[in-house]
């Protein structure tokens, strides 16, 4: 069953929904109780706009205890894109129960707002804000919450939420700048160290190439002081040996 299921997932990613349906069906025949296979089959049905069959498959997935948040999220988003906000709400709630975080709660808030339930959407945004795990996510939730609050006509609160979002985004930008400056400083230091290393290496090469001074042998240094040393001719005038008359 797992082989058929894996092949079906590959077909889904390639947009080959009929082939994906066939593979999920084969997997389902081998493992009728596996919820992920039912959910995958539901997604294949939705991609072919077969909502009734998809609803049946999702019912089986829920009955068998599906806990695959990623797969549920894909099904919920497909329902939402089709304009079936009620079904997308139900699937997003299942996704939250399977560990979906702030982003899933924001999607749930959008589904509720699309159905006119601004109170429920605002409550989900508040929960998403609590579940935010990073500055960027918090800013996105604040913007979403401001949008929901504005739809309720509560413009003062919406403006306050937008101001909070702007402050959070400024904090995010400052943190990003600090990180960029730190990385630039590290890079500059690394370049300086490399330049110093190359300079030292170049100096060492020059020293190795410099010729050594020629050594003088002891014999040559004593030239002219030995027995065989050449005497300079005596240029002093000699007295004549011829006797006079």
Secondary structure, DSSP 8 states (H G I E B T S, - for coil): -HHHHHHHHHHHHTT-HHHHHHHHHHHHHH-TT-HHHHHHHHHHHHHTT-HHHHHHHHHHHHHTT---HHHHHHHHHHHHHTT-HHHHHHHHHHHHHTT--HHHHHHHHHHHHHTT-HHHHHHHHHHHHHH--SHHHHHHHHHHHHHHHHHTT-HHHHHHHHHHHHHHHHHHHHHHHHHHHHHHHHHHHHHHHHHHHHHHHHHHHHHHHS-------HHHHTTTSSTT-------S---------
